[in-house]
Amino acid sequence: MPMYYIEIRVKGKIDPNWSDWFGELQLQEDTCDETILRGKLPDMAAVYGVISRLGSLVIPLVSVICAEEPDVELTQSETNE
């Protein structure tokens, strides 16, 4: 079963107290008043679950990148943190 590598950018800052809601995804603040959620999820249902949670918090999406193979940029970002 493929693993899904995702990077979700949202507008604004997500309080670190909400990090449990996003499982093993790493939250990283960006300098453009955005938060980046990055990591691996087991299936597309989990990807949509994260997007749904963001919607529940009324957090606007900026972008969603999802791939079955690790993207070089995503992999480098994970190892640099």
Residue, then its C-alpha position, 0 to 999 in steps of 0.5 A: m500500500p503506498m504512503y502519501y507524502i503531503e505538504i499543506r500550506v494554510k493562511g495564518k498561524i496554527d497554535p501548537n496546542w492543536s498539533d495533536w489534531f494533525g497526528e504525525l504531521q509536523l507544523q512549521e511556521d512560514t515567514c509569509d504568515e502561513t503554516i506548513l503541515r508536512g509529513k506522511l499519511p497512510d492513505m487518501a482518507a487520512v489526507y482528506g481527514v486532515i483537510s476536513r480538520l482544517g475546515s472545522l477550524v475555519i483555516p483557509l488552505v493556500s496549497v496542498i501537495c500530495a504524492e505517492e513518491p517522496d518529493v525531493e523538496l519535501t524529503q529535504s525539508e523533513t531532514n533539515e528540521 
